Amino acid sequence: MIFMPKPKVDEKLLQSVAKNARLNLTKEEEKKFLPQLKEVLDFFSKIDKLDVSKEKPSFQPLEMKNVFREDKVEKSLLQEDALSNTIHKKDGYFKGPRVL
């Protein structure tokens, strides 16, 4: 387990976090958010103390599994059958609008 030292939560740290987040905080906002930042960091320090050595890392919230069918070679339509339901055909191909 790696324990990070608890950072000193003060106005300097709050201003650094705000600068990294590209926030321009007023003095009133700094006074409001400083206790909130302390509370958040205190909570994370409690999480750091948990013993998670027996837990597997979780990189995905849900188990990933292949939902696609197996790729098998199967009989496909003949060219004439594929073109049988369209009037937009020319020389054995589908005819589309001109692209300039």
RARASUL-V142196 format. One record per backbone hydrogen bond with DSSP energy under -0.5 kcal/mol. NH is the residue of the N-H (numbers start at 1). CO is the residue of the C=O. E is the energy in kcal/mol with one decimal. If there is no record, write none. Layout:
BEGIN
NH_CO_E + NH_CO_E
END
This chain:
BEGIN
3_1_-0.6 + 4_2_-0.6 + 9_7_-0.7 + 10_8_-0.9 + 14_10_-2.2 + 15_11_-2.6 + 16_12_-2.0 + 17_13_-2.6 + 18_14_-2.6 + 19_15_-2.3 + 20_16_-2.3 + 21_17_-1.9 + 22_19_-1.2 + 23_18_-3.4 + 25_23_-0.9 + 30_26_-2.3 + 31_27_-2.1 + 32_28_-1.9 + 33_29_-3.0 + 34_30_-2.1 + 35_31_-0.6 + 36_32_-0.6 + 37_33_-2.7 + 38_34_-2.1 + 39_35_-2.2 + 40_36_-2.3 + 41_37_-2.5 + 42_38_-2.4 + 43_39_-2.1 + 44_40_-2.2 + 45_41_-1.9 + 46_42_-1.4 + 47_43_-1.6 + 48_44_-2.1 + 49_45_-0.8 + 49_46_-0.6 + 50_47_-1.6 + 52_50_-0.9 + 55_52_-1.5 + 59_57_-0.6 + 72_70_-0.8 + 74_72_-0.5 + 82_78_-2.3 + 83_79_-1.7 + 84_80_-0.5 + 84_81_-0.7 + 86_83_-1.3 + 89_87_-1.3 + 90_93_-2.4 + 93_90_-1.3 + 95_88_-2.6 + 96_94_-0.5 + 100_98_-0.5
END
